[in-house]
Amino acid sequence: MFNYPLDTEPNVLVKLGQAATGGIGPDGDIVAFSLICQHLGCIWGFLPTGTSPPCNMGYKAPEPVGYCCCHGSVFDLTNAARVVGGPAPRPQPQVQLELDASGAIYAVGMGAPTIFGHNTGSSDVTADLQGGNPVG
């Protein structure tokens, strides 16, 4: 877990084991997303394929997904965190990543949609970043 673009905004960095939209690395399978659910702002968790969240042992992840135990939103992490279940109205914001020659990974931006709780109505995602200190 890491905070970006503000020091109060948690994100998750995961190696999915299969190519993903916006993925980096040799296999294109390293991605990062805001952990703040787009439904009501709860924190969701990463589920590898075939695993269950602690709140719903009857659910088995058919692929690497994000699962929010608050209300059951499910996000397809291989496909830009597209909503595949539950009440979330939009996908999770994806952190734009870069990989340098040494293999270090850097967060370099945020993709749309706006992080939950920061929507000012601007079409510029960066204009919505308020209420925290930028991570440098």
C-alpha positions in Angstrom: 0.0 0.0 0.0 1.2 3.5 -0.7 -0.3 7.0 -0.6 -0.6 9.0 -3.8 -1.2 11.7 -5.1 -2.0 13.1 -1.7 -0.6 11.9 1.6 -4.1 10.8 2.7 -5.0 8.8 -0.4 -4.3 5.0 -0.1 -3.5 2.9 -3.2 -2.6 -0.7 -3.8 0.2 -1.9 -6.1 -0.3 -5.5 -7.3 1.3 -8.0 -9.7 -1.7 -9.7 -11.2 0.1 -12.6 -12.9 -1.6 -11.7 -16.2 -1.5 -8.8 -18.6 -3.7 -5.9 -17.6 -4.8 -2.6 -19.0 -2.2 0.0 -18.1 0.1 -2.7 -16.7 3.8 -2.3 -16.6 6.7 -4.7 -16.3 7.9 -7.5 -18.6 4.5 -9.2 -18.4 2.4 -6.0 -18.3 0.8 -7.2 -15.1 1.8 -4.7 -12.5 -0.9 -2.1 -11.8 -2.0 0.2 -9.1 -5.4 1.6 -8.1 -7.0 3.9 -5.5 -8.2 1.8 -2.5 -11.1 4.2 -1.9 -14.2 2.5 -3.2 -16.2 4.6 -5.7 -19.5 3.7 -4.0 -19.3 5.2 -0.6 -15.6 5.6 0.1 -14.8 2.4 2.0 -11.5 0.7 1.6 -11.6 -2.4 -0.7 -9.1 -5.3 -0.8 -7.3 -7.2 -3.5 -8.4 -10.8 -4.2 -6.1 -13.1 -6.3 -8.0 -15.6 -8.6 -9.8 -18.3 -6.6 -9.8 -16.6 -3.2 -12.6 -15.2 -1.1 -12.9 -12.0 0.9 -13.3 -12.4 4.7 -16.7 -10.9 4.5 -18.2 -13.3 1.9 -16.6 -16.8 1.9 -19.2 -17.9 -0.7 -17.6 -15.6 -3.3 -14.6 -16.9 -5.2 -12.7 -14.4 -7.4 -12.9 -15.6 -11.0 -9.9 -13.4 -11.9 -7.8 -10.9 -9.9 -10.3 -8.5 -8.5 -10.8 -5.7 -6.0 -13.6 -6.5 -3.6 -15.3 -4.1 -1.2 -16.7 -5.7 1.9 -18.9 -2.7 2.7 -21.4 -3.3 0.0 -20.0 -6.0 -2.3 -18.6 -3.9 -5.2 -16.3 -6.0 -7.4 -13.6 -4.5 -9.7 -11.9 -6.3 -12.6 -8.3 -5.3 -12.0 -7.1 -6.7 -15.4 -9.5 -4.3 -17.2 -8.8 -0.9 -15.6 -10.8 -1.8 -12.5 -14.1 -2.0 -14.4 -17.1 -2.6 -12.2 -18.3 -6.2 -12.5 -20.5 -6.4 -9.5 -22.1 -4.4 -6.7 -23.3 -0.8 -6.4 -20.1 1.2 -7.3 -21.1 3.6 -10.1 -17.7 3.8 -11.8 -14.3 2.0 -11.9 -11.5 2.6 -9.5 -9.0 5.4 -10.4 -5.9 3.8 -11.8 -2.4 5.1 -10.8 -0.2 5.7 -13.8 3.0 3.9 -13.3 6.5 4.0 -14.9 9.3 1.5 -14.6 12.9 2.7 -14.8 15.9 0.8 -16.1 16.8 -0.4 -12.6 13.3 -1.9 -12.1 12.1 0.8 -9.7 8.4 1.6 -10.0 7.2 5.2 -9.9 3.7 6.6 -9.6 3.5 9.4 -12.2 -0.2 10.3 -12.4 -3.8 9.3 -11.8 -6.2 8.3 -14.5 -9.9 9.1 -14.4 -12.3 8.9 -12.7 -11.7 11.2 -9.9 -10.8 9.7 -6.5 -14.0 9.3 -4.4 -14.6 12.4 -2.3 -12.6 14.8 -4.5 -14.9 15.5 -7.4 -15.2 19.3 -8.0 -16.9 18.8 -11.4 -13.7 19.6 -13.3 -12.8 17.5 -16.3 -9.2 17.9 -15.1 -8.5 15.1 -12.6 -5.7 17.1 -11.0 -8.0 20.0 -10.3 -9.9 17.7 -7.9 -6.9 17.1 -5.6 -7.6 19.1 -2.5 -7.7 18.3 1.2 -4.2 16.8 1.6 -0.6 17.4 0.9 0.8 16.3 -2.5 3.2 13.4 -2.3 6.6 14.5 -3.8 
